[in-house]
Amino acid sequence: MRKKLPLILSMPHSGLITPVELKPYTVFPLEWIKLDSDEGSREIYLPLRDRVLGFVHIDIARCFVDMNRAPDDRSAGGIVKTHACWGKKLYVETPPENVFQAVIDKFYHPYHRRLSELTRIRGARLGIDCHTMLAKAPPDAPDPEGSQRPMICLSDRKGTSAPPEWTAALARALAASFPEFEVQVNSPFSGGYITRFHCQELPFVQVEMSRTAELSNEEKSRRFEQALRSFCRETFPEYAEQEGQTWDEMPVIKCLAALSNRLMRWLRRVFRFGNHRG
């Protein structure tokens, strides 16, 4: 295995499950839940789970409990929404406050506690909140409706959630891995609650990757990992030093050859010692 990247990844919007507590109040269909979720994020980001120091995700749909909203945001599009991002009403009958609070306590707070725990892992240097975005802006977006979006939007709360030079280095690495596409910083998004809150514990950025079909999700995942490794080598010298080949990373033939050479040196020392005593 290669050296793990000194990163903590958060994937809060990939879930499609309706909490059982809310099922009596909603008939929101799965196809609409998918429209409101970060489609493709599991295929892009989940393969990196074992390649970074920490990874957290949740299977609950963001239209029901949104991990990327402040705990006191009780607006229509807040932590527990009344309407999905396309303006569709979520509930036949609005759940009572105690039901909303129950799902917040069950899903929202544990997610953020776990992410806080991960930020304290020894060697962690940067957190990345991982998302996907529609290739063209929907009606309620910060960018003009129908406008073409970049392949990647990298956000650092306009230079406040991570060192600007780290953001610039990651933007260069992403641009090198996606050379035929556009990479923008803080446009159309500047980073959500996860980035704003958890940057108090660890430098944090947000990544939004386009759902365009011009690349497969598998290829997006491969290029994203390539960019992360390039960024870590450039930005964190200790990672660059440690990423050299170790025994378990060496090709089998080279590993056997190295072991054979060590064994031969040991045998020569043994024979020399024996001859000297004789």
Order of alpha helices (4+ residues) and beta strands (2+ residues): beta-alpha-alpha-beta-alpha-alpha-beta-beta-alpha-beta-alpha-beta-alpha-alpha-alpha
